[in-house]
Amino acid sequence: MLEEVEDPSDAAYSAYQGKRYYFCCPACKPKFDKNPRKYIRALKNKQAQAKRTSSR
């Protein structure tokens, strides 16, 4: 889950709080739907870490 999606038009997605979250694998969608806050928190942490790494 939490990976970049090359073509969002072909990807499964869920809408949560007015934003779309895309999945590279349809099997991840039910996991996200069950606990979206968990995965959004992990995504934000991953993005923050990548930003810290790229600014070095």
N, C-alpha and C positions, 0 to 999 in steps of 0.2 A: 504494500500500500504506500503511500508517501513518495512515490516515484513520479518523475515527469511523464506526462502523456504527450506523445508526438502529435496525434491527430484527435483533438477533442470531439470532432464530429462522429467518430466511430466508438468513442469510449462511453462506458456506463458512468452515470453521475448521480449524486444526491444533492438536493438543495437543503441548506441549513442556514437559518437566520439570514435569508436573502442572498446567499452566496452559493455558487455551484462548486462542488468538489468532484473532480474526475478521477476515475480509477483505470489503471492499466489492465486490470483483471476483473471481470464481472464478479468473481467470487469474493472480492474485498468489499463490495457494496453492502451486503448484509451485515458484515462486521462493523462497518462505519455506522450504518443506520441504527445499530443496537446501542452504540455509545459514541456519538460523534465528538463530544467534548474531549474524550481521551485522545482521539486521533488528531484533532485540530491542535491540541496542546503539543503533541509529539511533532507535528508538522512545523509549528512555530519554533519549537526548540531546534529542529533541524535547520530551519532557515536562518535562525540567529547564529548558530554555530558556523554555518557556511559563510555568513557575512563576516564574522570575526576572523575566520581563516583567510578569506580573500583580502582583508584589509591589512594583512601583515606584510 
